[in-house]
Amino acid sequence: SDFDDTKRIKELLFMLKSRLQGRRTRPDLIFFCDDYLAAGGLMALTECGLKAPDDIKIVTLSNAGNCPFYPRDLTRFEVDGRADADKLVRALLQFLEKGVSPGTVMFPVRYVPGQTF
């Protein structure tokens, strides 16, 4: 494809690293909305010599069972993609079979306290 996710993530992480290095001030917290962004962001922060939560707090959105590796347990909001997909398919099938809108479909998010916040 024309859009290379890996290349774009590397570019964004290079920007993060270049903006953090040499600054007098930096954010108190970074929220990563994706497992892969979190993994790359943690590498960029490590390369800058920053540790969570001592230097900067980290929170991420994570798929259940796919949390990025970090020496400390990451503070995260966790979703179960398989269960969410199952729920969505059931709602869609209900609509297709009965012609009735399922209404609001809720997808639970679990807060997992870790050691980075």
Secondary structure as UniProt FT lines:
FT   HELIX           5..20
FT   TURN            21..22
FT   STRAND          29..32
FT   HELIX           35..47
FT   TURN            48..49
FT   TURN            52..55
FT   STRAND          57..63
FT   TURN            64..65
FT   STRAND          75..79
FT   HELIX           81..98
FT   STRAND          110..112
//
